[in-house]
């Protein structure tokens, strides 16, 4: 099964000029059904055409193991995605691709198909340029307003879980989001903005532009890694 999922993901078409497709995984260390999805997200790490991000939610903490990466704001983000489809239900594991497609569980074929669909319409929107004053984000006009977010993430971490549904297991997590904050409100026009220095040298960084409709998250408009 793992080989089949890896093959499905490796067959995704690659276009270097376009922004990577953002794949969000909502997961939790206290969720017994999450490890296969965590591994599946790991299959995407290293691909230039995909930006995989792991958001740990906190609503499994009551079982007895407080997730060491969970943040309440990540739970709010997932609930806002649920609002988009008129639902109050949140669950783990859940993938959200391109800010639009929501997939329950570790379905490799569905994930591969969704990533491929988003790759086929991906555009070259965000760039990070080096300057004497530090990195700058350059956004090309899309005509669609949104928010540009900075995301800081831990490339890999292995956690030994002592309590809860995964008690006794060591699980490796990939691209674990540790910071997600607003860089700029964007009117959809050409934009250049300086990027602040990272607070933690162990973290990697990316920028994500996303549309919002009535306060609810919409399509990912662009993304770029900060080298």
Secondary structure, 3 states (H helix, E strand, C coil): CHHHHHHHHHCCCCCCCCCCEEEEEEECCCCCCCHHHHHHHHCCCCCCCEEEEEEECCCCHHHCCCCCCCCHHHHHHHHHHHHHCCCCCCCCCEEEECCCEEEECCCHHHHHHHHHHHHCCCCCCEEEEEECCEEEEEECCCCCCEEEEEEEEEEEEEEECCCCCCCCCEEEEEEEEEEEEEEEEECCCCEEEECCCCCCCCCEEEEEEEEEECCEEEEEEEEEEEC
